[in-house]
């Protein structure tokens, strides 16, 4: 089983830990934000270093850029992949992604396979939402989440859809739109993790992902 570490210096990453921990061997590490102006003074606890050196996937929800950079520089050659969930500015993103095994998604629910086995194993179940709908005749019987967004919003939407449409024949064509709209009620934190970001744009993007996956599932069913 893949080993995953989620590292945070604030209020983010806990829901991802709960959701990802249901699938993979996952640890949650909380670090203090650096107080020094100099990156050379950043010190990581030895116990955390040992844990992080032994994982396959490191996901950083650290909002302090120096701490994020320290984690990337220290562990890029120790782990298979680092996913930077919180970053500020295209320049910083480009700097981080100069490492071949670093990805900085715009939002975490856009992650998809990239051809690398370890990364693909992770995002086969965590990332861009993917669902399957099962019907008995014209009646919805089951919603299976094949791939969930890291924060768990896909499960949240799926539960709503099954509650509303189970064993009903009417308005099934509106199901994808309902799924997208329901996502808007999930307390998404993505935009708050970066400065100068457009929260509505991110929510609209996440909403579109969920609408599209339910629409695709409806067509296949």
N, C-alpha and C positions, 0 to 999 in steps of 0.2 A: 504493500500500500504506500502511496505517495506520502511523504512527510511535508507538511506545510507549516510555515510560521507567519503569523500576522503581527506586525510591529506597529505600535502607535505611540504618540506623545500627547494625546488629547482624547477627545470624546468619540473618535471614529474607529471603526474596525470591529466593534463588539458584535454587531449583527452578522457581519461576514464570518466571524469566528463561529458563532452559533450555527450558521447555515453550512459552512464548509466543513465544520467538525462533524456533521452528520454523515459525511461521505469519506473524508480523508483524515488521516492522523494529523491533527492540527494543534498547535500551541499558540498562545496569546501572550505577547510580551509588551509591557508598558515601560517606556523610557521617559526620563525627564527631558524637557526641552533644554537645550544648551543655554547657559546664562552668559558665557564668554563670547566676545566678538570674534574670536579666532578659532577656526576649525581645528587647528592642531591641539586645542585644549579639550576637545570632546573625548570623553572617556566612556566606554561601554562596560558594563559589569561583566566580569570574567565568566560567570555562570551563563549569561545570555549569549556571549560569544560562542561558547561550546555548543549551545543548543542550535544557534543559527548556522554554524559550520556543518551541521549534520542534516540539514533539510534539503529537499528537492526544489521547493517553491517558496520564495520569500516575498511576502506582500507587505509593502510599506504604506501605512496610513499616517505617516509622520508629516506634520505640516511645517515644521521648521526646515528650511532648505538645506542648511548645513548638516543637520542630522541625517536627512535623506541622502545627501551626497556622501556622507561618511559611511552609511550602510552600504551604498552601492559600491564605493571604492574598496571597502573592506571585504565584501562578500561576493562580488561579481564572479570571482574565479573560484569560489568555494561551493556555490550552489548551482543548480541547473538553470533556474530562471528567477529573475526578480521582476515583479509587477509593481510599478509605482502608481499607487492609487491617488496620491495627492501631489501635485506639482504646480508651479507657478511660472508661466511664461514659456513661449516657444523656444527661446534660447536655452533655458534650463532643461527643457524636454530633450532638445537635440544633444545637449551635453551628456545627459544620462543615457540616451539611446545610442551613443557612440560605442557603447558596449553591445556586442551582438546578442547577448542574452537578457537585455533589459527592454521592457515595454512600458509605455506610459499612455494608457488608454484615456480617451476623452472622458468617457464614463465606463465604469467597470462592467456594465451589462452589454458591452459591445465586443467582448473578448470572443474570438473564434480560433479554430485550428490554424496553425502556421506551418505545419509539416515537420515540426520537431517532436519526437515521440513523447518526451516527458511533458512538454507544454500541452500537447494535444490530449494526453491522458487527463490532464487537469481540466482543460476547457471542454472536454467531451461532456462534462457534467456541471461545470460552473462557468457562466459567461452569458453570451447572448441567448435570451430565452428561446426554448424549444418545447413544444407540447404535442401531445397526441390525443385526439378525441375519439371516443368509442361510442357507437350508436347501436341501438336495437331498433331496427326500422328507422323511423324518423325521430326517435326519442334518445336524447343524450343519456348515456349510462355512466361514463367515466371520463375524467380529465387526468391524463398522466403527464407529469412534468419530467421531460427527458433531460432538460438542462435548465438550471435555475440561475437567475441573476445572483451575484454573491450576497446581496443584502437580504434575499428572501422574498423580494416583491413578486416574483413569478408564482410562488406558492400562495401568496396572498391573493393574487388575481384568480388563480385556479380554484381556490376555495370558494370565492365569490361566484364564479361561473357555474360551478357544479351545484351550488345552493340555489341559484336562480333558474337554471335551465334543466335540472335533473328531471327526466321523464316528461318533459314538456315538448310539444311539437310547434308551438307558435313562436314567431319572431326569431327563429334560430339564425336567420340571415343577419341579424343585428348583433350576434354574439361577438365577433371581432371588435366592433366599435365599442361595445360594452366593456370588453377587456381593456382596451386602450384607455377608456375613460376611468375605469376603476383604478388603474395605476396612478392616476392623478391624486388619489386619496391616500396613497402610501407615503409616509414621511421620508422622502428621499433626501439624503444629506450630501449628495455628490457636489452640488454647486458650492456648498459652504466650505469645502475642503480646499478651495483655491480662491485667491483674490481675483477681482475683476472678471468674474465668470457670470454667465447668464443662466440663472437658475431655471427660468422658464424654458430656455432652449434645451437644457438637459432633460427636464421633465418631459418635454415634447418628444425628444429623441427616444427616451425610455418608453414612453407611451406608444410611440410608433412601432418599436420593436415588439411590444406585447400584442398590439393590434395585428401586426403582420404575421406573427407566429400562429395566432389563433385562426387567422384567415387561411393560412396555408394548411393548417391541420383540418379545418372544415372542408376545404377542397379535396384533400386526400381521403377524408372519411366518406 
